[in-house]
């Protein structure tokens, strides 16, 4: 009996020591930012302090694309009906945001499914572009010609190899942190936005978007807001915004929005980033045409996505022209 008690006590002590050891190992992994696979989980390595949040909010006041213009909203829905796209919208296979930003202090905005996270393929590479320029500004990434060339190839030619290089230089955690800056609000928990959770290669997934479980996702609203802030000179600052516009301009891929716009007469300037994978087609652009400046972002899940986006942009360009006809003033609300 005494021997049995001795063995039992010894077993309990051993279990207690194992539990204590496991606790400190787990604590160490959390501190180091390691997940259960022993890999660095970057999201555990950063937080925005209260002072950072306050400073960013105070120094960068932004007019959000949050109020729907009744006239523009009605025109958008009429266009979707005309192009027989309402069923896709009801099925949440098409999301679109449109903003007339001729007056940067009073944008006119419309959207359908504009806060729905969708798979966006290469479109959220704009999140990597912005993060790189933030890191240039902060001195955390050298602003070399080589890095500019990588970013240009990633955007203009949609090079996946260069996108993966840029992501490696920036880090997933820094990309997410930048998207969540209060002055940008390009990704908000529970709402969504621009999401990069994997390199554009066969590398393993870093983290999936918690809303739709996608690795490269976007809402059309966040994509549109990116270009709105770009035109306002508020992505990092006026000079950085100008340099990012130079990269986004002169797109090498003549499809979707670009191909549609090129069917129209008159000089134009297009700053854009698109995305293509299987039946997932997306495009986003800042467009200057016919004396008007507007932003469009659209994401489609359809084998007809290419032609859908081409036709949409032509209709939207016409819609923006009509918006500036006499008597078409602001009417806010949804």
C-alpha positions in Angstrom: 0.0 0.0 0.0 2.8 2.4 0.9 4.6 1.5 -2.3 1.4 2.2 -4.3 1.0 5.6 -2.7 4.7 6.5 -3.4 4.3 5.6 -7.1 1.0 7.6 -7.3 2.6 10.7 -5.7 5.6 10.4 -8.0 3.3 10.1 -11.1 1.4 13.2 -10.0 4.6 15.2 -9.5 5.9 14.2 -12.9 2.6 15.2 -14.6 2.7 18.6 -12.8 6.3 19.2 -14.0 5.2 18.3 -17.6 2.3 20.7 -17.4 4.5 23.5 -16.1 7.1 22.9 -18.9 4.4 22.8 -21.6 3.0 26.1 -20.2 6.4 27.8 -20.6 7.0 26.4 -24.0 3.6 27.6 -25.2 4.2 31.0 -23.6 7.6 31.2 -25.4 5.9 30.4 -28.7 3.4 33.2 -28.2 6.1 35.7 -27.3 8.1 34.6 -30.4 5.1 34.7 -32.6 5.2 31.0 -33.4 2.1 28.9 -34.3 1.5 25.3 -33.5 3.6 24.3 -36.6 6.6 26.1 -35.2 6.4 28.8 -37.9 6.5 32.5 -37.3 2.9 33.8 -37.3 3.5 37.5 -38.1 0.1 38.7 -37.0 1.1 38.1 -33.3 4.1 40.4 -33.6 2.4 43.7 -34.0 -0.3 45.9 -32.6 -1.1 49.6 -33.0 -0.7 51.4 -29.8 -3.3 53.9 -28.6 -0.9 56.8 -29.3 -0.3 55.5 -32.9 -4.1 55.1 -33.5 -4.7 58.6 -32.3 -1.9 60.2 -34.2 -2.9 58.6 -37.4 -6.5 59.6 -37.0 -5.7 63.2 -36.1 -3.1 63.8 -38.9 -5.1 62.2 -41.7 -8.7 63.2 -41.9 -10.4 61.2 -44.7 -13.8 61.6 -46.4 -15.0 58.0 -46.5 -17.0 56.5 -49.4 -19.8 55.7 -47.0 -22.7 57.8 -48.1 -24.7 56.7 -51.1 -25.8 59.3 -53.6 -29.4 58.5 -54.5 -29.1 59.7 -58.1 -25.9 57.7 -58.8 -27.2 54.7 -56.9 -30.4 54.6 -59.0 -28.4 55.0 -62.2 -26.1 52.2 -61.2 -29.0 49.8 -60.5 -30.6 50.8 -63.8 -27.4 50.0 -65.6 -27.1 46.6 -63.9 -30.7 45.9 -65.0 -30.0 47.0 -68.5 -27.0 44.7 -68.8 -28.9 41.9 -67.2 -26.7 41.6 -64.2 -29.2 41.8 -61.3 -29.4 38.1 -60.9 -25.6 37.9 -60.4 -25.9 40.7 -57.9 -28.6 38.9 -56.0 -26.5 35.8 -55.9 -23.6 37.9 -54.6 -21.4 36.9 -57.6 -21.0 40.6 -58.6 -19.8 43.5 -56.5 -19.3 47.0 -57.7 -18.4 50.5 -56.4 -18.5 53.7 -58.4 -17.4 57.1 -57.2 -17.6 60.4 -59.1 -14.7 62.3 -57.5 -14.6 65.5 -59.7 -15.0 67.3 -56.3 -12.6 65.5 -54.0 -14.3 67.1 -50.9 -17.7 65.9 -52.0 -17.5 62.5 -53.7 -20.7 60.9 -55.1 -20.8 57.2 -54.4 -22.8 54.2 -55.3 -22.3 50.5 -54.7 -23.9 47.1 -54.9 -22.6 44.3 -52.7 -19.8 46.7 -52.1 -18.9 45.4 -48.6 -19.0 41.8 -49.6 -15.6 40.1 -49.5 -14.9 38.2 -52.7 -11.9 36.4 -54.2 -10.0 39.1 -56.1 -6.9 37.3 -57.6 -4.2 39.9 -58.3 -6.3 43.0 -57.5 -5.2 43.2 -53.9 -1.6 43.6 -55.0 -2.3 47.3 -54.6 -2.1 46.6 -50.8 1.5 45.4 -51.3 2.2 48.6 -53.3 0.9 50.8 -50.6 2.7 48.9 -47.8 6.0 49.2 -49.7 5.7 53.0 -50.0 4.8 53.2 -46.3 7.9 51.3 -45.5 10.0 53.5 -47.8 8.7 56.5 -45.9 9.4 55.0 -42.5 12.9 53.9 -43.6 12.1 50.2 -43.1 12.6 49.3 -46.8 15.2 50.9 -49.0 13.8 52.8 -51.9 16.1 51.4 -54.6 15.5 51.3 -58.3 15.4 47.5 -58.0 12.5 47.7 -55.5 10.6 50.2 -57.7 11.1 47.9 -60.7 9.7 45.0 -58.7 6.6 47.0 -57.7 6.1 48.2 -61.3 6.3 44.7 -62.7 3.9 43.5 -60.0 1.3 46.2 -60.9 1.7 47.0 -64.5 2.3 43.4 -65.8 0.8 41.7 -62.8 3.9 39.6 -62.3 3.3 37.0 -59.7 7.0 36.4 -59.2 7.6 40.0 -58.5 4.5 40.2 -56.2 5.9 37.3 -54.2 9.2 39.1 -53.9 7.5 42.3 -52.8 5.4 40.4 -50.2 8.6 38.8 -48.8 10.2 42.3 -48.5 7.2 43.8 -46.8 5.9 40.9 -44.7 2.3 39.8 -44.3 1.9 41.4 -40.9 3.1 44.8 -42.2 0.6 44.6 -45.1 -2.3 43.8 -42.8 -1.2 46.5 -40.4 -1.0 49.1 -43.2 -4.5 48.1 -44.4 -5.9 48.6 -40.9 -4.4 52.1 -40.4 -7.3 54.3 -39.3 -6.3 56.9 -42.0 -6.9 54.2 -44.7 -9.4 51.7 -43.3 -8.7 49.4 -46.2 -9.3 46.3 -44.1 -11.6 46.3 -41.1 -12.3 43.3 -38.9 -15.8 42.1 -39.4 -16.2 44.3 -42.5 -13.4 43.2 -44.8 -11.3 45.0 -47.4 -8.0 44.3 -49.1 -6.5 41.0 -48.0 -3.2 39.3 -48.8 -2.8 36.0 -47.0 -0.5 34.1 -49.3 2.3 34.8 -51.8 1.5 34.5 -55.5 3.3 31.2 -55.7 3.0 27.7 -54.4 4.1 28.8 -51.0 2.0 27.9 -48.0 -0.9 30.1 -46.8 0.0 32.6 -44.2 -3.5 33.4 -43.1 -7.0 33.3 -44.7 -9.4 36.1 -44.5 -11.7 35.3 -41.5 -14.8 36.4 -43.3 -14.7 34.4 -46.6 -11.7 32.2 -46.0 -9.9 33.6 -49.1 -6.2 34.2 -49.5 -6.4 37.1 -52.0 -9.6 39.0 -51.3 -11.2 42.4 -51.6 -14.4 44.4 -51.2 -15.2 46.8 -54.1 -15.6 49.6 -51.5 -12.1 49.2 -50.2 -10.6 49.0 -53.7 -12.5 52.2 -54.7 -11.3 54.0 -51.5 -7.7 53.1 -52.3 -8.0 55.1 -55.6 -10.0 57.9 -54.0 -7.2 58.4 -51.4 -4.6 58.1 -54.2 -6.2 61.0 -56.1 -6.4 63.1 -52.9 -2.7 62.5 -52.4 -3.3 60.8 -49.0 -1.7 57.4 -49.6 1.4 58.0 -47.5 1.6 61.6 -48.8 1.4 63.7 -52.0 4.8 62.7 -53.4 4.3 59.0 -52.7 0.8 59.1 -54.2 2.2 60.7 -57.3 4.8 57.9 -57.6 2.3 55.2 -57.1 0.1 56.7 -59.8 3.0 56.5 -62.1 3.3 52.8 -61.4 -0.5 52.3 -61.8 -0.6 54.3 -65.0 0.1 52.9 -68.5 -1.3 49.4 -67.8 0.3 46.7 -69.9 -2.7 44.4 -70.0 -5.3 45.5 -72.5 -8.4 43.8 -71.1 -11.5 44.4 -68.9 -11.8 48.1 -68.0 -8.9 49.1 -70.2 -10.2 47.3 -73.2 -13.7 48.7 -72.7 -12.5 52.3 -72.2 -10.4 52.1 -75.4 -13.6 51.6 -77.4 -14.5 55.2 -76.4 -13.4 58.4 -78.2 -11.3 61.1 -76.7 -8.1 61.3 -74.5 -8.1 59.4 -71.3 -5.9 58.4 -68.4 -6.3 55.1 -66.6 -4.6 54.0 -63.4 -5.6 50.4 -62.7 -5.0 47.0 -61.2 -7.0 44.0 -62.3 -7.2 40.3 -61.2 -7.8 37.1 -63.1 -8.0 33.5 -62.0 -10.4 30.9 -63.4 -13.9 32.3 -63.3 -12.9 35.1 -60.9 -12.4 38.4 -62.7 -11.9 41.8 -61.1 -10.7 45.2 -62.0 -10.2 48.6 -60.3 -9.3 51.9 -61.7 -9.0 55.7 -61.4 -10.2 57.1 -64.7 -10.0 60.6 -66.2 -12.1 61.0 -69.3 -14.3 63.7 -70.9 -13.3 66.2 -68.2 -14.5 63.9 -65.4 -12.6 61.9 -62.8 -14.1 58.7 -61.4 -13.3 55.5 -59.6 -14.6 52.1 -60.3 -14.0 48.7 -58.7 -15.8 45.5 -59.7 -15.4 41.8 -58.8 -17.2 39.1 -60.8 -17.6 35.4 -60.4 -18.5 34.3 -63.9 -17.1 32.6 -67.0 -18.3 35.8 -68.8 -16.4 38.0 -66.3 -14.1 39.6 -69.0 -16.9 40.8 -71.2 -19.1 41.7 -68.2 -16.4 44.1 -67.0 -15.7 45.5 -70.4 -19.4 46.4 -70.9 -19.8 47.7 -67.4 -17.1 50.3 -67.7 -18.5 51.6 -70.9 -21.9 52.0 -69.3 -20.4 53.6 -66.2 -18.5 56.1 -68.3 -21.8 57.1 -69.9 -23.4 57.2 -66.5 -20.8 59.6 -65.1 -21.3 61.9 -68.2 -25.0 62.1 -67.5 -24.4 62.7 -63.8 -22.9 66.1 -64.8 -25.8 67.2 -66.9 -27.7 70.3 -65.6 -30.0 69.5 -62.7 -28.2 66.3 -61.5 -27.0 67.6 -58.1 -26.1 65.7 -54.9 -28.9 63.5 -53.3 -27.4 61.5 -50.5 -28.9 58.5 -48.8 -29.5 54.9 -49.8 
